[in-house]
Every structure is written in C-alpha cells, then in structure tokens.
Amino acid sequence: MNNQLFYGDNLDILRQYIANETVDLCYIDPPFNSNEDYNQIYSTQTNQDIAQAQAFIDTWIWDDSANLGLNDIINNKNGVFTVQSIQLILGLEKVLGKGSFLAYLVSMTQRIAEIHRVLKKTGSFYLHCDSVASHYLKLVCDALFIPRAGFFQNELTWQRTSVHSDAKKYGRNKDIIFFYTKSKKYIWTNLRIDLKKSTLSNYKYLDENGRKWASDNLTAKGLSGGGYEYEYKGIKSYWRCPIGTMQRLDEENRLYFTKTGIRLKRYLDENKGMALQEIITDIPALSSRSKERLGYPTQKPEGLLERIINASSNEGDVILDAYCGCGTTVAVAEKLNRQWIGIDITYQSISLILKRLEDNFGRDFTKEVIDPETKEVKIPATLELNGVPQDFAGAVALANKQDDRLRKEFEKWAVLTFANNRAIINDKKGGDQGIDGTAFMVDVDENGKQVYKQVLFSVKSNKTLSPTVVRDLFGTIEREQAAIGYLITLYPMENLIKESKKYGFYQNKMFGKIYPKIEIISIQEMLDGKRLSLPMMIEVLKSAERKSLQNDDIFD
Ligand SMILES: C[S@@+](CC[C@H](N)C(=O)[O-])C[C@H]1O[C@@H](n2cnc3c(N)ncnc32)[C@H](O)[C@@H]1O
C-alpha cells in the first residue's frame, strides 16, 4: 500500500475510502476548544463566534450538520453504532441539550464509530484529549468498543508541562490519552524505555568483573502471595523463590550475603529497561526553541508518538491519524517504517505535512525519483495525495464548496500550492486588504545588509474582475513596502494581465534579477506546474508562522 494523505473531512474520507479492518493503530488528537468555560457544557447557546477562520473547526454549534449527525446515529447509519452508543447520545441530549457540547460529542461519536470499523481485530485506538471532555469521550469510546468485545486498556496521563498557572485552581498541566483495543488479542510489543535516574542510581555496586548491580530483596515478607520457608546457609526466612532456585542463583554468583540475610544481585546489563507506565513524565512538550517545532500550536512531540507507535505496532503496520494537524503521527510512522494514512480538513495542515516530509526525508514522496543517468525510476512515488484539486474542475469545486468550516480553503490551497508550501496564510478576520498570503524573499538593502522582502498573494475566484483589483493590489504592495504581488485567478483574464504590465519591475539586488512587480497567475497555469520561483527564505514557513503566532493571527 502507498501511504495516503487525504485533504477533507475525516468522516467522509473514512466512509468512502478506508475499508473495514485495514488499520493496525489509530491515534487521534481532535480539536477541542478547551479554553472555553467548562460550564458552557451545560449551555444550549448557539451564538458562538462562527466567523473565526481557523478556530472554526474547533468551535462547535448545534447546526444542520449536528442534526444530520444525530440522525445518522439514531438510524445507525451503515450499522457502525452500537445500541449503547445510540442510547448514550439520546441520554446526553436530555442532559446537555442541543448545544455546542452535544454537537461536539455527536461529531466524535460518528468518527470514533468509523474508526472502530476500520481497525483490524488486533488493532489499537488512542484518543488524545484533555480533562474538559475526557469523561464524556470515555463514555463514547466505552459504548462503541466494549459491547463489541473491545477493551479499555489504559487512561494515560501525559504531563505536558511541569508548571501551568491557572488562577484560583490547580495548574492544568496534563493531557489524557485513552487506549482501547478492538479485542483481547492485540499488538503489544512489550516496549521498554530507559530506566529512571532514581532507578539507575540503585545500581551502585560493582562485581569482580566490573558489572554494575543493584541489591534486591529476596524475602517474601509482606508479599500477599506468601513465600517459601526454609533455611539456606544458616539463614532462615520466608523466601521469594524455592530452594532449587536459590541454589541456582548461588551457583551463578547472584547472591550477596549480608550479616543477617541474603540479597539478590540484579545486573544492570541484564535490565531490559522500564515497562511503560500510565503516567508519562519523561516526554516534554515542544519548547519554543525545539528543532521539531513547526509553529503549529497543537503540535505534539514526536517522542510521544514514537512511544505509542512503538508500543502498539510493528514495522510495516498501517497507522491512521484522522486529525493529523502538522503531521506528527505520519512523520513518526514514516521514520519507524510503518505504512500510514493521514487526514486533515485544512489545506494549511496538508501543506505543512508535505513540507515536513520533504524536510525530514529529503524528497517529495508524491513524486518518483528518476536516476539522472539511466532515466529509470530509482524510487517510486510512495505517497498518494487525495482530495487536493488536480484539474480545473476540482479547483472550481473547491472554490464553490458550501461548507462554512472550509472558509477560504480555495485561497489557502492556491497560495500554498503556488508558493511550494512556503507561504503563510492570512487568517485575520477581516481587514486583510484582499491579501490571502505572504512569503518572504531574500534580498539586500542599500547598505548590503541581508533583508527579507514581503511577497503578497491575492486569490480571486470571480468569473469577471475589473482592473481595479490589480490597482488595489499595487496600493497594498506600496503601503506594506512589499516587493512583489501575485494575483492568482481561477479564470484567466486578459484585462488584468494588461493592467499588471503598468507597474514595472522589482529588482532583487542580491541576485541581480528583475521580477514583474505584479504578476497574474491563472489556476490552470498553476495546475500545469507553474510555481513561485524566487530566492526564498529557506525556513520561511517555520519562522513566518512563529511571527504570525506572535501576531495572534493564525491557528489561534
Ligand atoms: C489538535 S490538531 C492535531 C495536531 C496533531 N496531533 C499534531 O501533532 O500536529 C487537530 C487537527 O484536526 C483537524 N480537523 C478538525 N476537524 C477535522 C475533520 N472533521 N476532519 C479532518 N481533520 C479535522 C484540524 O484541521 C487540525 O489540524
């Protein structure tokens, strides 16, 4: 199987493309607006600020899609729901009312039911959430897994920060990850991790061969199972092992005789490491200086996904992340030689993932690698990109998509594709002066000092446009002291091209090249392969997103 990255709503993708019992491990980290007042859970108000762009997919309202979702559950669409899950949602409707929180739980129930369907019998499911919704989500998971011979295995607590200041309450410094399996027979690799420092410090003795050992108790005193009462070399006690084992340990030089007792020598080089525990304190969250960081606020550390994937899958297994964000799961799955499927509803995520894979693994997985000498395929393409417009009809369909959650997705796709995933999307609510994205070009100023000049992108899907849009773009370039502007239009327009010629050129002093001050790019040209080719700031996406985070305008 090729790896697959889907751009779209995971419910549609799961239903249409992912077959029954094909996934070994699914991890999801769905959005939830945890900053919301917890007491809102019992409120039926529906007047949320639905105009927010990015936050939109984690802002829940009781709307048509919630009504449809409820209907699907009550009618057991495709037979994926259990009686218990239907009863649970009907019960919760009585408790919570048709408000934002029920809308969230309906949407999660629909998706977790599909995830249960696609999991293999030996498959595992991890659900990452926080304490705002965890108890409700556990009810949903229990209702979907347990009646069909599934198991709740663990509630993991990930200490995501050492200190979190919350006014007048305990600092909320943990996330919760539920671990379910589809059956009793599931993949568990018995992964061991490094011993804690405190454990390591117990290995303080050296034997005659220089091996480190720790002294361990051999008596059964206080143990519930009782022990074996006998005398060994003059020392009588309740021992943990029968006398035969004691003799063997002695022959192997694994006993240490104190004045009054016998201790067991545990050798460090025989310790396979610590078994995994429910409370995870050894994986820090990404710091602002972390190399892994991509500027995506809900990005999870690779270490966490490494732990989960290594514990619950083997090489070659299929890993699914249906809310894949900036692609932590898929990047780790790739690193650990697993097959993977990623789904996300925003093009920014898809773009970030494509760039992350290229940066981490040094090639574009969607393209085959051709040997320059023999012209033969050296490495075939290993990634299928689905749901991303490939032709004009697809682009028109995206531009006309009637889904409020997908506001500006056409513009995001156009900017990021044209800019080779090296631009930042302008998600500001209003006041964007028609600018949909920005990139940064390297240049030098009059004093020869390196500078980054703004490149602006404006995207239009109208069938006709007057030349004033070009004039307006020029006005914005002047005001922002930007270098260049690109107007990307769905329909090619001669009148705009003619107007753009009036604004002359920008000269890049560093590279001694000139570029039209304004260029009109048609979507068809872009689909045919036309891309931004400017001396770009290499890590523009990372740093630009950091910048925009500071400006509070993206992914907030
Ligand atoms: C909390 S983030 C996941 C972060 C991810 N674990 C990482 O480390 O990057 C949640 C993601 O789910 C996506 N999302 C929200 N609703 C979705 C839906 N219905 N279908 C697919 N993706 C969705 C959002 O676009 C967002 O990128």
The ligand as an SDF file (V2000), in Angstrom:
LIG
                    3D

 27 29  0  0  0  0  0  0  0  0999 V2000
   -5.2150   19.2490   17.5600 C   0  0  0  0  0  0  0  0  0  0  0  0
   -4.8260   19.2240   15.8440 S   0  0  0  0  0  0  0  0  0  0  0  0
   -3.8410   17.8080   15.6600 C   0  0  0  0  0  0  0  0  0  0  0  0
   -2.3910   18.0830   15.9420 C   0  0  0  0  0  0  0  0  0  0  0  0
   -1.5140   16.8860   15.6490 C   0  0  0  0  0  0  0  0  0  0  0  0
   -1.6450   15.8490   16.6400 N   0  0  0  0  0  0  0  0  0  0  0  0
   -0.0490   17.3160   15.5200 C   0  0  0  0  0  0  0  0  0  0  0  0
    0.7980   16.8850   16.3270 O   0  0  0  0  0  0  0  0  0  0  0  0
    0.2230   18.1010   14.6370 O   0  0  0  0  0  0  0  0  0  0  0  0
   -6.3630   18.7840   15.1660 C   0  0  0  0  0  0  0  0  0  0  0  0
   -6.4180   18.7860   13.6450 C   0  0  0  0  0  0  0  0  0  0  0  0
   -7.6600   18.2120   13.2490 O   0  0  0  0  0  0  0  0  0  0  0  0
   -8.0690   18.8280   12.0480 C   0  0  0  0  0  0  0  0  0  0  0  0
   -9.5150   18.5810   11.9070 N   0  0  0  0  0  0  0  0  0  0  0  0
  -10.5180   19.1430   12.5960 C   0  0  0  0  0  0  0  0  0  0  0  0
  -11.7010   18.6460   12.2070 N   0  0  0  0  0  0  0  0  0  0  0  0
  -11.4450   17.7370   11.2410 C   0  0  0  0  0  0  0  0  0  0  0  0
  -12.2360   16.8880   10.4440 C   0  0  0  0  0  0  0  0  0  0  0  0
  -13.5540   16.8720   10.5720 N   0  0  0  0  0  0  0  0  0  0  0  0
  -11.6170   16.0990    9.5470 N   0  0  0  0  0  0  0  0  0  0  0  0
  -10.2660   16.0960    9.4200 C   0  0  0  0  0  0  0  0  0  0  0  0
   -9.4620   16.8860   10.1500 N   0  0  0  0  0  0  0  0  0  0  0  0
  -10.0360   17.6910   11.0510 C   0  0  0  0  0  0  0  0  0  0  0  0
   -7.6870   20.2850   12.2220 C   0  0  0  0  0  0  0  0  0  0  0  0
   -7.5360   20.9260   10.9640 O   0  0  0  0  0  0  0  0  0  0  0  0
   -6.3660   20.1690   12.9780 C   0  0  0  0  0  0  0  0  0  0  0  0
   -5.2940   20.2250   12.0870 O   0  0  0  0  0  0  0  0  0  0  0  0
  1  2  1  0
  2  3  1  0
  2 10  1  0
  3  4  1  0
  4  5  1  0
  5  6  1  0
  5  7  1  0
  7  8  2  0
  7  9  1  0
 10 11  1  0
 11 12  1  0
 11 26  1  0
 12 13  1  0
 13 14  1  0
 13 24  1  0
 14 15  1  0
 14 23  1  0
 15 16  2  0
 16 17  1  0
 17 18  1  0
 17 23  2  0
 18 19  1  0
 18 20  2  0
 20 21  1  0
 21 22  2  0
 22 23  1  0
 24 25  1  0
 24 26  1  0
 26 27  1  0
M  CHG  2   2   1   9  -1
M  END
$$$$
